[in-house]
Amino acid sequence: MSKKGGVPNAWDDDDWVSKADTPTTAPEASQTEGKISKKERRARQAELNRKLWEEAETPKESYFFETRNEVPLKSEFKPAVKVLSRKPAPTVAVRTDPSNGLEKLTLDDEDDEDEEDLIKKPLTMEERQLKAQKEREEKQKKYEEVRQRLF
């Protein structure tokens, strides 16, 4: 062993064979007593089992939680539940005060034109086909113009 420090050094030990041959643990008590009857052996085993179960069933003290009785990071705040759906939220009709409605009135008839635009008749099949053909022709013209500029 090394004499300099408290830590043994394996390279300094030359008699490792003799140290390996010596038993390091003491023989068990059951071997020294001699032969034990079957009843005594079963009684000891039952006692050991009873102690083991007692130890397992008794709750161990948690020293961290024993020092503080309040739960760490406990929050009383509960956020409002928000239901997620793909449908848009229903619009609720808002009642307006009749006295505010007079301020919005003007002498111009712009509102009448807007109402006419909103209440359009649906297009017939021929009208839709003509409209689609015109849009295709316009797109083709734009495409040709851009192509001419590039090349």
C-alpha positions, 0 to 999 in steps of 0.5 A, spaced: 500 500 500 502 507 498 504 510 505 503 517 502 496 518 502 489 514 505 488 511 498 491 504 497 494 503 490 493 496 487 500 497 483 504 497 490 501 491 493 505 485 491 502 480 495 495 480 492 494 473 492 495 472 499 490 477 500 485 474 495 485 468 499 483 470 505 475 471 507 473 478 507 466 477 510 465 474 517 461 467 517 453 468 517 450 466 524 446 461 522 452 457 520 455 457 527 449 455 531 449 449 528 443 445 526 436 449 527 430 445 527 425 446 521 420 449 526 425 454 528 427 456 521 420 457 519 419 461 525 425 466 524 422 466 516 415 468 519 418 474 523 423 476 518 417 477 513 412 480 518 418 485 519 419 486 512 411 487 511 411 492 517 416 496 514 413 496 507 406 498 509 408 504 514 409 511 510 416 514 510 417 521 512 418 526 506 422 531 509 422 536 504 414 536 504 414 535 512 418 542 513 413 546 508 405 544 509 403 548 503 404 545 496 409 548 492 407 552 486 400 551 487 395 556 483 388 558 485 387 561 478 383 557 473 383 559 466 376 560 462 374 554 458 375 555 451 371 551 446 375 550 439 371 549 433 372 550 425 365 553 425 365 561 425 362 564 431 355 566 431 354 573 430 349 576 435 345 582 433 347 588 436 341 593 438 343 600 436 340 606 439 335 610 435 338 617 436 345 615 434 342 612 427 340 619 425 347 621 425 349 616 420 344 619 415 346 623 409 343 626 403 347 621 398 344 615 395 350 611 395 347 606 400 341 604 395 347 602 390 350 598 395 344 594 396 343 593 389 350 590 388 348 585 394 342 583 391 344 580 385 341 575 381 345 568 380 348 567 373 345 562 368 349 557 366 350 561 359 352 567 363 357 563 367 360 560 361 361 567 357 364 570 363 369 564 364 371 564 357 372 572 358 377 571 364 381 565 360 382 570 354 384 575 359 389 571 363 392 568 356 393 575 354 397 577 360 401 571 360 403 572 352 405 579 354 409 577 360 412 572 356 414 577 350 417 581 355 421 576 358 423 573 351 
